[in-house]
Amino acid sequence: MTDQKRIVKPGRDSRTVVSESGELLRVPDSWSLLKPGDAGVTRRVKAAGPSWTVKAKRGRRVISLGVWAEAATIERVTAEFEQERSTDAYAKKQRSAKARRQKAQAEYVDEFESTVFEFLAFEARYRALAEELSKAVAAHATPVGSGTVARTKRIPVQQRAEAAVIAWLRHQTTAYDDMVIPRVKGKRREVRRMLAKKSRLLLEVYRSGKTVDPQNCILRQALS
């Protein structure tokens, strides 16, 4: 049936898909595949009538391969949206939306950086180092579309900050990126836990205020 919205997977050929229940479905002859890339058109096509959204797993990510819908609907919606985009009103709306997004992003970067600084909790003598590290972690973790833990809303910002710090330390102060990890289930997670423990011990040195030789300061070397 086509009188509903479906999430499907690619089928055996270009005109078949597989439903979530595993049923092989043939795409109606009057339907076309709207390729991904234009979120505005995609949203309107999906709202205009029956559609099947094709998704596939690529490694750990689930990506969209497009939306099947009536060819006439896709053509009409695309034409209407293109006409709308050509107007001054639409351009003004887009500029306002961009400004709001930029403002929200700047505010989030500031919040995240402050939260990282609070998590580090370095002793006063290492305040400047903590500030520098907070900026570096925030710069890496907060860009829109980065896919880092800082971009998720599923956990509190304090947990995001902690995870971002540990991830940054893993890549910048350990040999993780050059490690050859066996393709055994759970092995990579085990290695990450081990490295996280080392990173937390490193942070404790600066939290406790112990003297660290500037020439052998792992954090300063990583930040440089």
Secondary structure by P-SEA (a helix, b strand, c coil): cccccccccccccccbbbcccbbbbbccccccccccccaaaaaaaaaacbbbbbbbbcccbbbbccccccaaaaaaaaaaaaaaaacaaaaaaaaaaaaaaaaaaaaaaaaaaaaaaaaacccccaaaaaaaaaaaaaaaccccccccccccccccaaaaaaaaaaaaaaaccccccccccccccaaaaaaaaaaaaaaaaaaaaaaacccccccccaaaaaac
